[in-house]
Amino acid sequence: MKSELREVIIQDTLANPAPLGLLGFGMTTVLLNLHNAGLFGLGSMILAMGLFYGGIAQIIAGIMEWKKNNVFGTTAFTSYGLFWLTLVWLLVAPKNLEGVNAASNSAMIAYFIMWGIFTSVMFIATLKLNKALQFVFASLALLFFLLAIRDITGSAFIGTITGIEGVICGVSAIYTGLAQVLNEVYGKTIAPLG
């Protein structure tokens, strides 16, 4: 009896979840940082975006990246989705749950520094990826450190600068996500990613 070897090719038919994650992150980041820049107060619109589009949508994108065997996408989208959920919790829980105290200023400084360190390492990973993602992660690392500096100094001016930088970061993520959608739909580079 003759044995026969067969080659099996598995084709990835799953959609690219990165645009969903990038847009959830980017749009929520822009809106929160318009608040940080002083354009409007912190209200239910920002909190809802943080819960659902910045939070849950990014977690879904992270799980989809796991299915695609993408450790970077899984780690980034799931982590930042959970960042948004923790941030909303930090803002809402003390006002709505008896016995839950607001995070101290020093605790929030530590929170932003930890996210800045994490994001700096994720930025290093983007050096193997495209320039657009490099900009998103570099500007996000800077944003977290600026948030910590704002809380250390209590400076309204640094808060405004932080908000402006955060809008730039968020817009870069929106561009990167929409560029991926357009490039994939048209099958060619419509919006360059570098």
C-alpha positions, 0 to 999 in steps of 0.5 A: 500500500502506497502512502500519500502526502498531501499539502493542506493550505489554510486560507485566512478568510477573517476580516482585518479587525485593526481598523475597528480597533484603531477607530475605536481608540482614535475617535474616543481619544479625540473626544476625550482630549477635546475635553482635556484641551478645555473645549467642553466638560466631561459628560456622558458622551465621552464616558459612553464612547469610553465604555463602548467604542474605546472599550468594548469595540477594542476588546472585540478587535483584540479577540479577533486579532487573537483568532488571526494569530497576531500577538501585537494586535491582540495585546494592543487592542485588548489592553487599550480597550481595558484601559478605556474601561478602567478609566471610565470606572475611575471617573464614575465609580466614586460618584456612584458607588458608596464606599468607593473613593476617588483615586488619589492624584499620586495614584493617577500619576502612577496609572498614567506612567504605567500606561506610558511605559507599556505604550513605549514598549509597544512603540518599539514593536511598531518599528517592525510595522508601518510608519503610521502605527509608529506615529500612533504609538509614539504620540500615545506614549507621549500623551500618557507621560504628558497626562502624568506631568499635568497631574504632577504639576497641576498646570492648566497650560500643560493640560491644554497642551496635553489635550492638543497632543491627544487630539493629534494622537487620536487623529493619527489613529483615525487616519491609520484605521480609515487608510486600512479600510480604503486600501483593502476595499480598493485593493491598492494604496489609496491612503499611504501608511508608510 
